[in-house]
Amino acid sequence: MTLRTPVQTRSKLPDVGTTIFTVIGQLSAEHNAINLSQGAPNFSCDAGLIAGVTRAMQEGHNQYAAMTGLRTLKERIADKIATLYGTRYDVDREVLITASASEGLYSAISGLVHPGDEVIYFEPSFDSYAPIVRLQGATPVAIKLTVPDFKVNWDEVSAAITSRTRMIIVNTPHNPSGQVFSKEDLAHLARLTSNTDIVILSDEVYEHVVFDGEPHHGMATHPELAQRSVIISSFGKTYHVTGWRVGYCVAPCELMEEICKVHQFLMFSADTPMQYAFAEHMNDPQTWLSLAPFYQRKRDLLQTLLAESPFRLLPSAGSFFLLADYSHFSDESDSELVKRLIVEYGVATIPLSAFYTDGTDNKLIRLSFAKDEATLRAGAQALCRVKPR
């Protein structure tokens, strides 16, 4: 029996309810389905990281860290970015450790976007962008990526920019499509935002998961864009510890000043022992340089295992994800197919329509290969048995 309140509520997000992710999670649990749906690893992190956190706790690092984060960790981040991408951020004024990449996204949007502003973003998209924008009294403006290559139509972006455009949110490598920005994309973005007050919010949590020997074309690789960009990244994605909820944010000092004003009242500081462990772990550059080949092997394995399946796989240039096309063998909606895969075949995936505010259905499902080999083999075996309907 639930407690009843006499208080009349007024929702700020009246159209947000139970999502397909919750439905899939519940149905998957009921049928004990193989999990190719969640973008979180099911394998252990480096034992040295756990030892580092334990050591930090035992040494008494259990109280609040500095508001912007442990300085040693921020130094490691600034050095890494300078080495990889060529932009040097000021450790004291331009680097912020956040309590997850999600908190970084919220703090950046809340700190920089005002009522009446417009924020351009691209769909399919991570599901938190538009709601966070709406919570600021601003208007999210969705532009659909082209299908099936999931590229940005920069002419559409140009047409969507108005005097009220305050921010453009980009995500590379992209969840859910697995596509990445090119140098040409950066040039287009720089041209469209030049001589404006538009901020770029760049979600780069998969920055170290770019495949086939290609570099990551993030905002810090482009001097002009770096000057107007807030870049968000994630220790959870890089080090297989998504449950630790620690990320980071870098931005020019004037932008960071506003972000920190929100962060200090939202979280004040991220978990202290984890910051000590990450700082120690980042002494070895291989901890991130080895990530792309590690996940590429998983991508390639899943592609090979699904070669005899009825699905047509789209290319994945980065991230943890592959998209699978079923339009040639079924007229089912992607949500219906996903539910059938769970109930009849015992494997969980995600319908791509869940990443569109209007539920656009391109007959595509998302598969996560951030799993151990046994899970990938079992999931692929189930998908290879799927019969047309």
N, C-alpha and C positions, 0 to 999 in steps of 0.2 A: 504494500500500500504506500503510495507516494504522499508527501506532504503537500497540502494545498495552500496557496497564498492569496490573500485578499488584494494584493497589489496588482494594479493594471500595468501591464508591460507594453512598451512600444519598441519593437525590434528595429535595430539599425540595419539588419540584414534579413528582411522578412521572407525573402525567397530562398534562403539557405536552410536546408534541412538535411535529412539523411542522404548522403551521397552514394553513388554507385560503388565507391571504394568500401564503404561500410557494408553495403549489401553483399558485395563479393567476399569480404572478409568473413561475414557470418555464414554465408553459404559454403565457403571453402572449409570452415571449421566443421560444419555439419557433415561434410562429405570427405573430410580428411584429405583434401586435394593437394597435389604437388604444387608448390608455390613458385610460379614463374610470373607472378603479378607484382610483387612488392620490389621497389627499387632499393632494397637493403640486402647486404650480404648475409648469407646463412653460415659463413665460415668464420673462424676466429681471427682476431687481429694478431699482430706481432706480440709475442709473450713479453718482449722488452718494454712495450708500452704499458702493459698491466703492472709490470714490476716497477716502472717509473712512477705510476700513480700511487702504488702502495708505498714506495719509498718517500714520496712527497708527503703523504698522509702521516707516515711514521716520524718524519722530520718536523712535523708540526705546521705544515702549510695547509691549514684547514679553515682559515678565516678569509674575509673578503680580500680579493686582489685589488690592485689599483683599478679605478673606474674604467680606464681605457685598456687595461690588461697588463700582464707581466712584461716588463720591458725587454727581458731577454728573448721572449717569444716574438715580440714585435720586431726586434732587431733581425731575428732569423727570417721573418716574413719579408721585411724590407730588402734584405740581401738576396733572397730567392727571387723576388720580383725583378730586382735590378739585373741580376744575372740572366734570367730567362727572357725578360721582355724589354729591358732597356730603360725603364722608368724608375727613378729613385724617389721613394716616399720618405718624408720626415718621420722618424720613429716616434717622436713625442706628439706631433700634431696631425698626422695623416694616416695613422694605423690604429684600428680599433678591434679588440677581441670581443666577439659577440657570443651570446648564449644561443648558439645555432645560427646557421645561415638565414633561417626564417626570421629570427629576431633582427638580424641585420637588414633584411628586406623591409620589415615593418618600420624599424627606426629610420631608415633612409626615406621611405615614402612619407611617413608621418612628419618627419622633420623638414622636408623640402616641398611637399605638395600642399596647396591651400584650397579652401572651398572655392568652387568655381573654376578651378584649373581643369585641364584635360591631360590625360596620360595615355599615350599610344603604347599598345603592346601587341604581341603576335600570337594568334591561335593556330593550332592547339597550344595550350600553355599550362604551366604549373598552376594549380588551382587557387593559389592564394593572392595572385597579383591583383585581379579585379576587385575582390572584396576589400583588400587593404586600401585601395584607392577610394572606393566608395565610402569607407569609414572616415575619410578625411573631408567628405563633402565635395569631392572631385568626381569627374566623369571618366571612366575607363573607355578608351576607344580601341576596339578590337579590329585588327587587320589580319585576314586569313593568309597563311602561307600557302604557296601553290602546291598542288598535289599532282603527282606523287613525289616530287623532288623536295618539297618543303623548303622552298627558297622564299626570300623576301622580294615582293614586287615594290621596288623603290619608287616607282611612279605613283603607286597607291599611297605610300607613306607621304610623299610630297604633297599630294592632294588632301591628305588628312590633317596636315599641320595647319594650325590656325594661330591667331594672336593669343589664344588661351592655352596652347600646348606648353606644358611645363616640364614634362618628362617623357622619355621614350625608354621602355623596358625591353632589353634584349636578353637572350639566353643562349649561350654557346659554350660547349656543346649542348645541343637542345634536347630537353625532355619534353615530349616523348619520342620525337622522330629520329634522334640519333644523328642529326645533321649539324654541320658546323659553319661558322662564318668564314668567308674568304677575305683576302686582302681587298678585293673589289667591293665587298660588302662594307668594310671599314671606310673605304674611300667615299662610297655613296653616303654613308651615315655622317661622315665629317662634312661633306659638301652641304647636306641638308640642314645641319645644325650650326654651321659657321655663321658668326655674327648674330646669334640668337642667345636667349637665356635658357635654352632647353638643356636639362640635365639628362645624361645617359645613366640609367641604372642597369648595370650589366651583371646578370646572374651567371657566374662562371664556376659553379660548384664542381663541374666535371672537367676543370681546366687541364688536369693531368691524364685524362682518359681520351686522347685523340689518337686515331689509329693510322696504320699504313705509313708510318714515318713522317706524317704531316705535322707541322707546328700548330700550336694553339694561337689563333689570331684573336687575342683578347684586346680589351681597350687599352691596356698598358703598353701594347706594342705599337701604338699609334700616338705620337706626341700630342697632336691636336685634340684627339678624343680623350686622352688621359686627363687633359686640363678641365674637362667638363663631366667626367665620369665618376660614378661610385661603383666600385667593383666588389662583389660579394663572393666569398669562397667558403669551403667547408672542410674542416678536419675530419668530420665523420665520413664523408665520401672518400677522402684521400687515404684514410688509415683504417677503413673497415670498422668504424665505431660510431654508427649513426645514432646510437642511443646515448652517447656522451653529450650531445647537443652543444658543441663548441664550433664556432666559425670565426671568420674575420672579414673586415671591411677596410678598404683603402679608398681615399678620396683626397682631392686638394683641400687644404686646411680650412678655407672658407665654407666649403660644403660639409666637411667633417665636424666643424663647430656646431652646426645645426643638428646633425645626426646624433652627436654626443648628448645634446640637450634632451633628446627623447630617450636615448639609451640609459642615461643615468637615473631616470625615474621609472623606466620600464624594468630594468634588471640590475642596474648599477654596475655589476661585474659578472663575468662568466666564472664557471667553476674553477677554483684555484688549483687543486691537485692536478687536474687534467692539463692545465696550462704549463705547469712545471714539466710534466711528462712529454708534452708535445715539443717544448723548447729543447729538451734533451734529445728527442728523437730526430729533430730536424738538423742535428749536427751532421747527419749522413744524407747527402743529396739523393742517394739511390732510393731512399724511402718514397720519393715521389717520381723519380726518373724511371723506376721499374714498373710503374703502375700501368702505363699504356700497353706494353707487351703482355703484362699479366692478364689484363682484361681482353686484349685482342685474341689471346689463345682461347678464352672462353667464348667470345663471339664466334670465332672460326669453328670451334667445336659444335656449338649449337647450329650454325649454318649447315655444317656437314651432316649432323644427325637428322636435320629436317629436310635433307635433299629429296627424300622419297615421300615426304608428306604431301598432302593436297594443297598446302599453303604456298603462296609465292612470297618470298622474303624480299623486303626492300633493303637497299644498302644501309649500313650503319657506319658513319664516319667517326663517331665518338659517343660517349656516355655509357650507360649500362644497358641500353635497350635496342631491340630489333622490332620493326613493324612487320606484320604478316598480313597479306591481302588474301581474302577468301571470296571476293566478288564473283569469281568465275565458277564457283561450285555451290553457292547458297545465296538466297535472297533474304535471309534472316537479318534483322538489325544486329549491329555489333553487340549490343547488350544481351539480346536473346542468345546469340551464339556463345558468348562468354558464359552465360548461365548453363547452357547445354554442355559446354566443355567440362564444367565443374561436376554437374550431376551425372552425365553419362560416361565421361572419360577420366574424371578425377584429376583434372589439371586446371589451375587457376591462371587467368591472364587478365588484361584490362582492356575494355572497349575504348577506342580512340575518341568516341563521341563525348566521353567524360571530360575531355580536355577542351571542349568548346562550350561557351556560354549558351549557344543556341542548339546544342546537341547535334551538330552536323555529323552525319554518318557516312563515312567514306568506305565502309566495309573493310576496316583495318582494325587489328588488335595489337596491343603492345606486349612484348615478351621481355622479361628481365633475365639477363645472363649473369647477374651478380650472385651466382650460386655455385655450390660445390659441384664437382663432376657428376656425382651420383644423382643429384637433383636434376641437372641438365639432361642426363641420359634418360632418367625416368620420365621427365616432362616431355622430351622429344618423342619417346616411345609412345606415350599416350596420344600426342598430336598426330603421329603417323597413322594411328588407327581411325582417325576421324572420317566419318562417311558423309558424303553430300546430302543435303536435304532440300 
